[in-house]
Amino acid sequence: MHDQYRHDVLIIGSGAAGLSLALKLAEFADVAVLSKGPLTEGATLYAQGGVSAVLDNSDSIESHLQDTLAVGAGLCDPDVVRFVVENGFKSIQWLINQGVNFTRATSAEGGTPYHLHKEGGHSHRRIIHAADATGRAIESTLESQAHAHPRIAIFEYHTAIDLITSAKIGGTHNHCLGAYVLNQKADEISVFRARTVVLASGGAGKVYLYTSNPDICTGDGIAMAWRAGCRIANMEFVQFHPTCLYHPKAKSYLISEALRGEGAKLLLTNGDAFMQRFDARVELAPRDIVARAIDHEMKRTGDSCVFLDISQKPKDYLISHFPTIYQRCLEFGIDISREPIPVVPAAHYTCGGVVNDKNGRTDLPGLYAIGEVSCSGLHGANRMASNSLLECVVYAHAAYTDIRQHMDTYQMPGELPDWDESRVTDSDEEVVVSHNWDEIRRYMWDYVGIVRTNKRLQRAQHRTRLLQAEIADYYGNFRITNDLIELRNLVIVAGLIIESALLRKESRGLHYTLDYPLADTSKPARNTILQKNLS
């Protein structure tokens, strides 16, 4: 029996949701935070735009609520949306109190000392930001606090493999007891025991060939919850960000929607604007409409990208408002004050995920899910810009409140079975992992992308089922590696996205299919719910 880690709460993931929760829980509990890479590496770090909240006197809770419901295309839960937007101001204040240095207004307009952006789908300026690197400001602030806290144990380069449940080890009442975790540097698998486990592991953008997400976003939490019997909802709704920098040396670099909020125009290669043909809101239409418009124009013209032009703004203005984007583009030889930026859509946000309630609880007692890994009912069929970081902080507080209230009802598990490696060997065929990884991401992009058809989805499903069997066989025979864990999770997430897309016989929000190009208005909109049969 190896030594087993034991903490009151195990948090899998170290972005805005995970670290916000850890800092709150550490008031009364011993907390372990798992990070697959360095603590800061995750989607939060790369979030540019900001956090949406009602901060201006001319804005209102009702307006934020209605904007979110409109973008969500009939699938948002109105009670959840109200819950989140009503807690927006308090969440922003908490981040400010932690030391996040949001950009201040040059003059106090609308009763707020902070500068507010406007982004797609929003009817008011309500995006508080830290220049164009808001996620970095939030992540680095929370990271420094977490590192300094004596009751938070941080485990970097640790990858969760699977949740440990009482049902898996012969218990009668199913409960989450902890997780098996790979220490990447020591190449050892440990048992982490906890009274409560929280999934805050982010989304699954790396299931697609082109994505704005960092490499760690492989849907691990969604796949682990699926294997443990939790309901997974609305996986067909994958948000493609319309504007990722198109350059051979630029890996996953996002061009913030805030540029379009400040007047940037989308242009074809010949310099013609085109968004007016697709939506009266032109560049500030919701992301699904803008991404489909760009996809349509690229297919129609055969061009490999379109262009985003903000060169009409003064250079000083661009440097002060978008310093990171200005400098990053300059590194690739693009001066955004003088020339347009080549852009393409890329997978950006997973709107579906593990079903949770307003406390962050999942179907499995003792397991919570918060942030992008979850499907809370906030985003519906399409996430409105900058509601995601808001969701992270609001649900971190909700989960904190619930865990604190119920901590005494969850007992610390006793010794749990060690990971069994008695029947596996080291693989001499790592090429199988890399090949399968590449194949999944390419056919997901080609067949399950911005525009879908039944035929494409069926082809993708056929390939996925073959690969699931091949990967399961490989997983059962060879020693675990980080790449194999991620591949196993990716192929599960791919299958969930495809199955959900095939079940939805309509186009709605982010799911657009040529076989059913209109929304089905004959009955109320319904969520797509999948659940694994554990019997």
N, C-alpha and C positions, 0 to 999 in steps of 0.2 A: 504494500500500500504506500503510494507516494504521499508526500505532504499535500494537503488540500487547502486552498485559499478559502477564507470565510469572511464575508462582509454582510452588513445588514441589507445593503442594496448593491446590486451589480448593474451598471449601466453599460450597454453595448453601443458604443458610438460616442464621438467627442466633438460634435458640432455645436451649434447654438442651442439645440434642444437638450442634448446630453449634459453639456457643461452648465447651462442655466439650472437644470434640475440638480446636478451634483452640488452646486454652491448653496442651493436652498436646503437640500437634505442634510448637508454637513453640519447644520445647526444642532442636529439631534441624533445623527446616525453615522456609522462608518460606511464609506462609499468607495467602491472600486469602479474606475472608468477604463474601459478597454478602447484602444485606438489601433487600427490596423497598420498605421504608419506613425510618423511623428504626430504629436497631439493635435496640432493645428490643421493637419491635412484632411480636408473634406470639402463638401460642396459649400459650406458656409464661408470658407476662406475666399472663395472666388465670386461670391455674390457681390455685384457692383451696385445695383440700383438703390436699395434701401429697405425700410420697413414702413408699411402703410398703417396709418392711424389718423383719427380725427384730432387734429391739433390746431386748426385754424377756425376763427370765429365764424367764417362764412360757410364752413363745412358742417356736417351733422352725422350722427350715428345712422340715421335713416338713409342718408345718401350713400354712405359706405356700404350699408346693408343691401340696398337696391342695386348698386353697381355690381357687387359680388354675385348676387342672385342672377342678374342679367347675363354676366359672363359665364356663369356656371351652367347655363342652358337647361334649366329645369331640374337639375339633379342635386343642387345644394340642399342641405337641411337648414331651413330658415332659423330654427332655434339655435343651431350650432353657429351659424353665421352671426347672429345677434350676440351670442355669448362671446365670440372672439372679438368682434369689433368694439363691444362695450368695454372689453378689458384692454383695448389698445393703448389708451393713454397711460394706464397704470404700468403696462409692460415697458413702454418707452421710458417712463420715469425710472423704473428699476434699472434699465440699461444705463441711463445717465448716471444714476447713483453708483453703478459699478465702475464708472469712469470712461464710458464710451464717449468719444469726442466727436459728436455730430457737428456738421457744418452749420455755422450761424448765419443768419440773414444779415445783409448789409444794413438794413433798416427794419425795425420791428413792424412787419405788416401782418394784419389779420390776427394780432394778439399773440403770436409766437415768435420767440427770438431765433428760431431755427429756419434755415432755408428749406423749402419744400419743393420737390419735383412733382410733375404730373406724368403719369404713365398710362399705357393702353388700358381702356376699360374704365378708368377713373374719371369722374365728372369734376373733381376738384384737385387742387394741389394738396396731397396728403402723404407724400413719400419723404420721410425724414432720412437723411443720408449723411455719410462721412465722405465728402467729395464723391469719387466714383469707385471707392473701395470700402464700402460699408461692411461687407462680410469680414474683411481683414481686420477692420477696427473692432468689430464685435468679438471675433474669434480670439484675437491677440489679447484683448482686455480680459475676457473670461479665462483664457489659458493661464495668464499670469496669476490671477486670483486662485485658480484651482491648484496650481503648483505650490502656492504658498500655504494652502490650507492643511492643517495637521490631520484632518479626518478624511481627506480624499487621497486614495492611493491610485496612482496613474500607471497604467500598464501599456506602454507604447510598443508597437510591433507585435501586438497580440491579436490573433484572429479567432473569433468565435466560430466553432465548427457546428455545434448543435446544442439545442436546449436540452436539459435533463429534466424529465417530468416523472412524477410518481408512477404514472401509468406504464412508462417504459421499464421501470425497475420493479414491477409487480404490485404497486399500490392499488388500492380500491378507489380512492377519490383522487382524480387527476389534479395535479398542482405543479407549478413550475418550481424547481428546486435549485437551479443554477445552470451552468453551461460547461461543456468541454471546450477548451481554448488552446490554440496552438501558439506557443512562444516561438516566433519566427527565428529569432537570433540563436536561441538554444536548441531549436528543432526538437522541442519537447511538448507533450500535450498534458495540460493540467486540468484539474477539476476546480471550478469556482463555485462554492456553495453560497447561497444567499436566501434571506427571507423573501426578498422581492427582486425580480429581474425586470429591467426596462430596456426595450428595443428603441434606440435612437440612432439607428445605423444608416439613415438616409435612403436614397432612391436607387434606381437601377439603370441609369443612363448608359452604362458601358455595355448593355445588351445590344446597342446600336453601333454601327461603324463610325458614324460621326456624332459626337456629343460634346457639350460644353462641360460635362462632368469630369472630375478627376478620376484617375484609374481605380480608386477604391470603391466606386459606386456600382457594385455588382449585385445589388438586391439581396444581400446576405440575410438581413432581418426578415424580409418578406418570405424568403425560402425557408428559413428556420421555423417561422411561425406556421407556415403551410404544413411542414412536416410534423409539427406538434399538434395539428388539428384545428388551428384557428381559421376563421373565415377570412377570405381575401376578397376585396371588392374593387370593381371598376378599373381593372388593369388595362382595359383597352384605351384608356385616356392618358396617352403619353404626350406631354407638351413638347413641341419642337420650338425652340427659340428661333425667331426669324433671322437673327443677325449674328452669326459667328464669323470671325475674321477668316477670310479665304486666302491662305498663303501657305506654300509648301512647308515652310519652317515654323508656322504658328500652330501649335498643338492645343486644340480646345480653348481658344481665346474668345471670350464673349465680348460683343460690342453692346453696351448697355442700352436698354430701351429708353433710358433717360435722354439719350441724344435725340430720339424722335420726339420726346416730350418737349425738347427745346428747339424743335423746328427742322431736324434733319429730314431729308427727302430720299425716298427710294427711287433709283433710276435704273433703266436698262443700259446695256453697253453703249447704245447710241445716244445716251443722255436723256431719253424720254422718261418722264414720270409715268407710273402705271397704276398706283393704288386707287386713283379716282374711279377706275373701271370696276373695282371690286367692293368698295365700301365708302359710304359718305364720310366716314371718320378718317379716311385715308390712312396716313401712317400711324394714327392712334387707334385704329381698330384693334380688337382683341387679337392675341398672338396667333390663335389658330387660323384666323382669316388672313393675317399678314403672311404667315408661313405658307399657307396654301396658295396665295397669290404669287409668292416668289417661286414656289415649286412649279406652278402652272407656267409662268413666264420662262423659267429655265428650260422646261420641257418643250415649250412652243418654239423658242428661239434656238435651242441647242447650246446656249451659253452655259459656262460652268459656274457662273456666279451672277449676282446683280451688284449694285453699288449703293452705298449710303453716303449722302452728301450733306455735310454741315459746314462747308467752307464759306458760307455766307456770314457766319459769325466771326467776330474779331478774334484774332489769335490770342490776345490776352485773356479774353473770356473763356476760350477753350482750355487754355492752360490752367486757369484757376478753377473751372468747374469740372473738367475731365482730365486731370493731370496724369492719371495712370494710363488711360486709353491713349492720350496724346503721345506719351513717351513710348508706350508699347508699339504703337503703329510706326513711330519714327524709327524704332529699331529695325523694322522691316522695310524701311525706305518710303513710308507713306506719311506725308505731311498733311494731316487732316484739315489744316487751315487753308490749304491750297488745292487739295484734290480729294475725290471721293474714296471711300473705303470699300474694297471688295468684300462681299459678305455672302454666306449661304446659311440655310436653316440647319439646325443640329438638335438632336434629342437633348432635352434640358431638364424636364421635371416629371416625376411619376405621380400623377394625381391619384391613382388607386393605391392600395396597400392593405395593411392589416387593419381589420375593422376594430375601432375603439369607441369608447363612449366619452362623455364630457369630462370624465376623470382620467382619461387615458387608459382605462382598463380594456383588456382584450377578452376573448372567450375563455382563455386559460387562466384560472385563478393564480394570482401571484405574478402574472406577466402583464406589463404595461407596454404601450407603443405610442411614441410621440414624435412629431415632426414628419418628414417626408416618407418615412417607412409606413406611416399610418394612413388610413382612409377614415377621416373624422366626419365627413359631410360638409366641410368648409368649402372645398374646391368644386365639387360636383363634376361636370363634364369638362371643365376648363378652369385652371387656376388663374385668378386675376393677379396681375403684376404686383410683387412685393407683399402679398398676403402670406407668403410662406415663412419668412423670418418672424412675422407676427405670430403665426400659428405655433412656431417653435417655442417662443417665450410664454405665450398664454397657456399652452398645454404643459409646459414645464411646471408652471405654478399650480395648475390644476392637479397634476399627478403628485406634486409635492404635498399638497393639502390632503389628498386622499391617502397617500402612503403614510403620512404622519398620523392621520386619524386611525388607521387600521394596522399600524406596525405590530402592535402586541398580539393581534390575531394570527399573524404569520410566524410560525416557529422556525428557528434555525434548523435546517436539515442536519441529520447526523451524517456519518461517513457515507459517501456515495461510491458506486463502483468506479474503478479507474478505467481509463480508455484501454480497450483491448487491441493490442497490435500483435497478438501471438500468431496470426495466420497471414500476415502480409509480408511482402518483400519490397526492397527498393526497386523503383522502376528504372529501366534503362531505355525507356521509350517516351521521354518527356515531349518529343515532337508531337505525340498524339494529343496532348493537352493543348499545345499552342495551335495546332491545326484546327481542332474542334472549336476553340475559342474564336479563331478568325472566321470559320465557316458560319457559326451562329450569328456573329455581328453583321456579316455581309448579307445573309439572306433575310435577317430581320430588317435591315435597311432597305433592301430591294422589294420585299414582299409585305412587310408589316409597318410601312413608314407613314408618311403624311397622307397619302392617298392609297386606299386599299381596294381589293376586289376579293370575292369569294375564292376565285381560282388561285390567286396569289396566297391567300391565307391557308388554303388547303395544302398547297405545296409546302409552305413553311411548317405546317403542322406535321406533315409526313416526315420531313427532315428532322424535326425536333424529336419525334417519337423514336426514330432510329438512334439519334444521338443520345437521348436519355438512357436507352438500354446500354449503349456502348460505354457511356460515362459511368453508369452504375456498376457495370462489370469491372471497369478499371478501378473505380473507387473501392470496390470490395477486395481487390487483390494486391493493391500497392500502398505503400506508406504515404500518409497525408503530406501534402505540400500546400502552401498558400495558393498557388496557381490552381491546384486541383479543387480546393475548397471553393474558390471563386467560380471555376468552370461548372462545378456541380450546381451551384446556386443560379448561375446565369441560365443554364438550360431549363431549370424549373421555372424561372421568371419568364423566359421566352414562351414556354408552354402556356403559362397563365395569361399572358398578353394575347396570344393567338386564340386560345379557347374563348376568352372574354369577347374578343373582336368578332368571332364567328357567331356568338350568341346574340349580338346586338344587330337586329335586322332593320337598321335605320342609320342615318347620319345624324350625329349630335355632338356638339362641342368639338373636342379634339379627334373624335372618331369619324372619319369621312370615308365612305365606301361608294364606289361607282355603281354597285348593284342596288343600293338603297340611298340615293342621293339626298332624300328629304327626311326630316324628322317625322317619326310616327306620332301623329296627333290624335289617333283614334282611341288612345288610352293614356292614363297618367304615366309620366316617365318613371322608369324603375332602375334601381341599381343592379349591376351584374355581380352576383354573389357566388363564389366558388368555395368549396370545402372538401378537404381530403377525407376519404373514408378510412378510418384507422382500424376498423375491425378486421 
